[in-house]
Amino acid sequence: MKKTVVILAHPNLENSIGNKTIYDSLLNLKNVSIRNLTALYPDFNIDVQAEQQALLEADLIVLQYPIYWYNMPPILKQWFDKVLTYGFAFGTDYKLEGKKIMASVTAGSPKEVYPDNVIDTLFYTIKASAAYCKLNYLKPLISYDIFYMPQRIAMSKEPIELAAKEHAKQLKNIIVNY
Ligand SMILES: Cc1cc2nc3c(=O)[nH]c(=O)nc-3n(C[C@H](O)[C@H](O)[C@H](O)COP(=O)(O)O)c2cc1C
């Protein structure tokens, strides 16, 4: 049975709707392990060996995060910087070669903000890093309009929760069928 590791990067899951809904839906899935980076490393002091081991055990690596300023949250960048080391991910050895990697993200803005050229830019660093480490890059899964602002009058959480549940359904489908 193929294994999936989900690298979850959200700075405060307690206040999240999108990523929390997706996280909850993956919790009891067989052959899926979740690395909740903020919970594991609140001080950004990543356990490189533990993270590398989790990657070695997986066939599919899912990067789960909210888009922040057209980018990934800083703890995920820290994870890239610390975990994908020379001699492990590239250089003298390519220990992740052939594994699949996919970004699964929530975006606050509507789809119109993200034409194909913006999407290409948004994920360029992940795609290029995947190629550098000889990983197989899968098309990202993106959900839009996932942005709850309690101060906005008459804004309901319901459509956001529904969209996040739909995202989780699609992600589970990918995990089971890739
Ligand atoms: C610091 C910050 C920066 C953000 N930048 C973007 C952005 O560049 N594009 C976008 O679509 N949404 C942006 N958003 C909205 C988030 O993507 C949105 O709040 C998140 O996906 C919701 O997921 P959650 O409920 O799990 O927190 C930003 C939110 C924050 C807090």
The ligand as an SDF file (V2000), in Angstrom:
LIG
                    3D

 31 33  0  0  0  0  0  0  0  0999 V2000
   -0.7240   37.1140    6.1350 C   0  0  0  0  0  0  0  0  0  0  0  0
   -1.7390   36.6870    5.1320 C   0  0  0  0  0  0  0  0  0  0  0  0
   -1.4750   36.8270    3.7900 C   0  0  0  0  0  0  0  0  0  0  0  0
   -2.4010   36.3870    2.8260 C   0  0  0  0  0  0  0  0  0  0  0  0
   -2.0980   36.4910    1.5040 N   0  0  0  0  0  0  0  0  0  0  0  0
   -2.9540   35.9790    0.5780 C   0  0  0  0  0  0  0  0  0  0  0  0
   -2.6120   35.9900   -0.8020 C   0  0  0  0  0  0  0  0  0  0  0  0
   -1.5600   36.4450   -1.2270 O   0  0  0  0  0  0  0  0  0  0  0  0
   -3.5090   35.4770   -1.6790 N   0  0  0  0  0  0  0  0  0  0  0  0
   -4.7130   34.9350   -1.2750 C   0  0  0  0  0  0  0  0  0  0  0  0
   -5.4690   34.4460   -2.1150 O   0  0  0  0  0  0  0  0  0  0  0  0
   -5.0350   34.9000    0.0410 N   0  0  0  0  0  0  0  0  0  0  0  0
   -4.1910   35.4040    0.9560 C   0  0  0  0  0  0  0  0  0  0  0  0
   -4.5080   35.3470    2.2920 N   0  0  0  0  0  0  0  0  0  0  0  0
   -5.7360   34.6500    2.7050 C   0  0  0  0  0  0  0  0  0  0  0  0
   -5.4060   33.2270    3.1280 C   0  0  0  0  0  0  0  0  0  0  0  0
   -4.9640   32.4820    2.0290 O   0  0  0  0  0  0  0  0  0  0  0  0
   -6.6210   32.5900    3.7740 C   0  0  0  0  0  0  0  0  0  0  0  0
   -6.8740   33.3010    4.9530 O   0  0  0  0  0  0  0  0  0  0  0  0
   -6.3890   31.1190    4.0750 C   0  0  0  0  0  0  0  0  0  0  0  0
   -6.2260   30.3790    2.8980 O   0  0  0  0  0  0  0  0  0  0  0  0
   -7.5850   30.5790    4.8420 C   0  0  0  0  0  0  0  0  0  0  0  0
   -7.2710   29.3040    5.3140 O   0  0  0  0  0  0  0  0  0  0  0  0
   -7.4560   28.9350    6.8610 P   0  0  0  0  0  0  0  0  0  0  0  0
   -8.9360   29.0560    7.1630 O   0  0  0  0  0  0  0  0  0  0  0  0
   -6.9600   27.5540    6.9980 O   0  0  0  0  0  0  0  0  0  0  0  0
   -6.6480   29.9290    7.6490 O   0  0  0  0  0  0  0  0  0  0  0  0
   -3.6310   35.8090    3.2600 C   0  0  0  0  0  0  0  0  0  0  0  0
   -3.8940   35.6960    4.6360 C   0  0  0  0  0  0  0  0  0  0  0  0
   -2.9740   36.1270    5.5600 C   0  0  0  0  0  0  0  0  0  0  0  0
   -3.2790   35.9580    7.0270 C   0  0  0  0  0  0  0  0  0  0  0  0
  1  2  1  0
  2  3  1  0
  2 30  2  0
  3  4  2  0
  4  5  1  0
  4 28  1  0
  5  6  2  0
  6  7  1  0
  6 13  1  0
  7  8  2  0
  7  9  1  0
  9 10  1  0
 10 11  2  0
 10 12  1  0
 12 13  2  0
 13 14  1  0
 14 15  1  0
 14 28  1  0
 15 16  1  0
 16 17  1  0
 16 18  1  0
 18 19  1  0
 18 20  1  0
 20 21  1  0
 20 22  1  0
 22 23  1  0
 23 24  1  0
 24 25  2  0
 24 26  1  0
 24 27  1  0
 28 29  2  0
 29 30  1  0
 30 31  1  0
M  END
$$$$
